[in-house]
Amino acid sequence: MGRCNVNFERLSPIFRRYGVRYAFVFGSYARRGVGRDIDIAVSWNIDNALMLGRLVIEISDALGVREDRIDLIHIESTSKTLIKTIILEGKLIYGDPEEAYMDLAKHYIEYLDVNETYRYIGKIVGKKRDD
């Protein structure tokens, strides 16, 4: 795709129409303004896969890029490791910053809690085997 000047403000009316709470651009495009595709993470109550497809089409039309160059991630159903990537390198392109970052932090804390629990259980199981 190369370097291009993408105006993400064009997406605001689309996000509003679909009920998107907030959206981030992340990945190579967020880091360097260049990349093979544009990674966008959105938080919204998706009704079905058809709506997701329609959103991708509208985003690609608004940004003037092919649909296969838009990688749309649904935050509520993505991996928690990807949440960490979005927190560290993402750029908020739509929504309230406080709500967005607090929500991402909540998702990531859930991930940390689960990993800590697995580590703790692993230690207990390891001790039981040693006994």
C-alpha atoms as a printed R data frame, in Angstrom:
    type eleno elety resid chain resno       x       y      z
1   ATOM     1    CA   MET     A     1   0.000   0.000  0.000
2   ATOM     2    CA   GLY     A     2   2.907   2.309  0.695
3   ATOM     3    CA   ARG     A     3   2.766   5.656  2.372
4   ATOM     4    CA   CYS     A     4  -0.503   7.499  1.942
5   ATOM     5    CA   ASN     A     5  -2.262  10.353  3.603
6   ATOM     6    CA   VAL     A     6  -5.315   8.784  5.246
7   ATOM     7    CA   ASN     A     7  -7.913  11.085  6.763
8   ATOM     8    CA   PHE     A     8  -9.463   9.004  9.544
9   ATOM     9    CA   GLU     A     9 -11.896  11.821 10.380
10  ATOM    10    CA   ARG     A    10 -13.917  10.631  7.376
11  ATOM    11    CA   LEU     A    11 -14.806   7.550  9.411
12  ATOM    12    CA   SER     A    12 -16.581   9.392 12.245
13  ATOM    13    CA   PRO     A    13 -20.042   9.478 10.610
14  ATOM    14    CA   ILE     A    14 -19.710   5.815  9.646
15  ATOM    15    CA   PHE     A    15 -18.687   4.792 13.154
16  ATOM    16    CA   ARG     A    16 -21.554   6.845 14.588
17  ATOM    17    CA   ARG     A    17 -24.063   5.172 12.261
18  ATOM    18    CA   TYR     A    18 -22.865   1.694 13.265
19  ATOM    19    CA   GLY     A    19 -22.819   2.488 16.982
20  ATOM    20    CA   VAL     A    20 -19.048   2.097 17.359
21  ATOM    21    CA   ARG     A    21 -17.965   3.230 20.839
22  ATOM    22    CA   TYR     A    22 -14.325   3.850 19.910
23  ATOM    23    CA   ALA     A    23 -11.754   2.882 17.284
24  ATOM    24    CA   PHE     A    24  -7.967   2.644 17.088
25  ATOM    25    CA   VAL     A    25  -5.596   2.358 14.177
26  ATOM    26    CA   PHE     A    26  -2.624   0.158 15.086
27  ATOM    27    CA   GLY     A    27   0.092  -1.917 13.472
28  ATOM    28    CA   SER     A    28   2.551  -0.709 10.871
29  ATOM    29    CA   TYR     A    29   0.302   2.098  9.709
30  ATOM    30    CA   ALA     A    30   0.060   3.543 13.238
31  ATOM    31    CA   ARG     A    31   3.814   3.160 13.795
32  ATOM    32    CA   ARG     A    32   5.142   4.448 10.483
33  ATOM    33    CA   GLY     A    33   2.220   5.744  8.430
34  ATOM    34    CA   VAL     A    34   2.955   3.036  5.900
35  ATOM    35    CA   GLY     A    35   2.009  -0.605  5.579
36  ATOM    36    CA   ARG     A    36   0.485  -3.362  3.514
37  ATOM    37    CA   ASP     A    37  -2.871  -2.796  5.165
38  ATOM    38    CA   ILE     A    38  -4.606  -0.589  7.705
39  ATOM    39    CA   ASP     A    39  -5.348  -2.321 11.005
40  ATOM    40    CA   ILE     A    40  -8.374  -0.851 12.763
41  ATOM    41    CA   ALA     A    41  -9.743  -2.085 16.088
42  ATOM    42    CA   VAL     A    42 -13.320  -1.165 16.976
43  ATOM    43    CA   SER     A    43 -15.460  -1.553 20.076
44  ATOM    44    CA   TRP     A    44 -19.142  -2.083 19.322
45  ATOM    45    CA   ASN     A    45 -22.020  -4.471 19.818
46  ATOM    46    CA   ILE     A    46 -21.882  -6.353 16.550
47  ATOM    47    CA   ASP     A    47 -25.134  -8.013 15.523
48  ATOM    48    CA   ASN     A    48 -23.760 -10.335 12.849
49  ATOM    49    CA   ALA     A    49 -20.903 -10.961 10.435
50  ATOM    50    CA   LEU     A    50 -22.811  -9.231  7.649
51  ATOM    51    CA   MET     A    51 -22.653  -5.947  9.581
52  ATOM    52    CA   LEU     A    52 -18.908  -6.406 10.008
53  ATOM    53    CA   GLY     A    53 -18.542  -6.876  6.249
54  ATOM    54    CA   ARG     A    54 -20.629  -3.791  5.530
55  ATOM    55    CA   LEU     A    55 -18.502  -1.753  7.925
56  ATOM    56    CA   VAL     A    56 -15.316  -2.870  6.143
57  ATOM    57    CA   ILE     A    57 -16.826  -1.827  2.794
58  ATOM    58    CA   GLU     A    58 -17.823   1.606  4.084
59  ATOM    59    CA   ILE     A    59 -14.418   2.159  5.716
60  ATOM    60    CA   SER     A    60 -12.568   1.209  2.530
61  ATOM    61    CA   ASP     A    61 -14.804   3.493  0.444
62  ATOM    62    CA   ALA     A    62 -14.305   6.428  2.836
63  ATOM    63    CA   LEU     A    63 -10.520   5.973  2.921
64  ATOM    64    CA   GLY     A    64 -10.185   5.253 -0.791
65  ATOM    65    CA   VAL     A    65  -8.469   1.885 -0.368
66  ATOM    66    CA   ARG     A    66  -9.394  -1.641 -1.435
67  ATOM    67    CA   GLU     A    67 -11.437  -3.698  1.015
68  ATOM    68    CA   ASP     A    68  -8.685  -6.306  1.347
69  ATOM    69    CA   ARG     A    69  -6.413  -3.559  2.706
70  ATOM    70    CA   ILE     A    70  -8.650  -3.026  5.752
71  ATOM    71    CA   ASP     A    71  -8.035  -5.403  8.654
72  ATOM    72    CA   LEU     A    72 -10.935  -4.778 11.045
73  ATOM    73    CA   ILE     A    73 -10.629  -6.199 14.557
74  ATOM    74    CA   HIS     A    74 -13.546  -6.485 16.979
75  ATOM    75    CA   ILE     A    75 -12.013  -5.574 20.353
76  ATOM    76    CA   GLU     A    76 -14.489  -7.532 22.454
77  ATOM    77    CA   SER     A    77 -13.638 -10.801 20.692
78  ATOM    78    CA   THR     A    78  -9.922 -10.438 19.955
79  ATOM    79    CA   SER     A    79  -7.001 -11.972 21.828
80  ATOM    80    CA   LYS     A    80  -5.773 -10.206 24.927
81  ATOM    81    CA   THR     A    81  -2.224 -10.138 23.560
82  ATOM    82    CA   LEU     A    82  -3.519  -8.055 20.656
83  ATOM    83    CA   ILE     A    83  -5.184  -5.757 23.211
84  ATOM    84    CA   LYS     A    84  -1.700  -5.099 24.623
85  ATOM    85    CA   THR     A    85  -0.447  -4.184 21.133
86  ATOM    86    CA   ILE     A    86  -3.354  -1.777 20.666
87  ATOM    87    CA   ILE     A    87  -2.641  -0.157 24.052
88  ATOM    88    CA   LEU     A    88   1.080   0.247 23.308
89  ATOM    89    CA   GLU     A    89   1.016   1.408 19.698
90  ATOM    90    CA   GLY     A    90  -2.574   2.246 18.799
91  ATOM    91    CA   LYS     A    91  -3.769   5.715 17.930
92  ATOM    92    CA   LEU     A    92  -7.331   6.604 18.874
93  ATOM    93    CA   ILE     A    93  -9.208   7.703 15.752
94  ATOM    94    CA   TYR     A    94 -12.743   7.805 17.144
95  ATOM    95    CA   GLY     A    95 -14.413   8.012 20.537
96  ATOM    96    CA   ASP     A    96 -13.782   9.296 24.025
97  ATOM    97    CA   PRO     A    97 -10.118   8.762 25.038
98  ATOM    98    CA   GLU     A    98 -10.871   8.088 28.703
99  ATOM    99    CA   GLU     A    99 -13.558   5.518 27.919
100 ATOM   100    CA   ALA     A   100 -11.416   3.852 25.263
101 ATOM   101    CA   TYR     A   101  -8.245   3.496 27.321
102 ATOM   102    CA   MET     A   102 -10.110   2.455 30.480
103 ATOM   103    CA   ASP     A   103 -11.962  -0.230 28.528
104 ATOM   104    CA   LEU     A   104  -8.758  -1.527 26.923
105 ATOM   105    CA   ALA     A   105  -7.079  -1.559 30.336
106 ATOM   106    CA   LYS     A   106  -9.977  -3.594 31.742
107 ATOM   107    CA   HIS     A   107  -9.605  -6.163 28.944
108 ATOM   108    CA   TYR     A   108  -5.847  -6.357 29.482
109 ATOM   109    CA   ILE     A   109  -6.141  -6.695 33.268
110 ATOM   110    CA   GLU     A   110  -8.455  -9.676 32.701
111 ATOM   111    CA   TYR     A   111  -5.678 -11.198 30.579
112 ATOM   112    CA   LEU     A   112  -3.077 -10.575 33.292
113 ATOM   113    CA   ASP     A   113  -5.343 -12.057 35.970
114 ATOM   114    CA   VAL     A   114  -5.858 -15.223 33.934
115 ATOM   115    CA   ASN     A   115  -2.124 -15.594 33.231
116 ATOM   116    CA   GLU     A   116  -1.259 -15.047 36.897
117 ATOM   117    CA   THR     A   117  -3.814 -17.672 37.889
118 ATOM   118    CA   TYR     A   118  -2.324 -20.173 35.421
119 ATOM   119    CA   ARG     A   119   1.179 -19.507 36.767
120 ATOM   120    CA   TYR     A   120  -0.050 -19.976 40.341
121 ATOM   121    CA   ILE     A   121  -1.826 -23.229 39.480
122 ATOM   122    CA   GLY     A   122   1.288 -24.403 37.641
123 ATOM   123    CA   LYS     A   123   3.373 -23.821 40.764
124 ATOM   124    CA   ILE     A   124   0.883 -25.717 42.934
125 ATOM   125    CA   VAL     A   125   0.711 -28.626 40.497
126 ATOM   126    CA   GLY     A   126   4.503 -28.679 40.274
127 ATOM   127    CA   LYS     A   127   4.818 -28.819 44.074
128 ATOM   128    CA   LYS     A   128   2.223 -31.606 44.293
129 ATOM   129    CA   ARG     A   129   4.234 -33.650 41.783
130 ATOM   130    CA   ASP     A   130   7.413 -33.107 43.807
131 ATOM   131    CA   ASP     A   131   5.750 -34.294 47.046
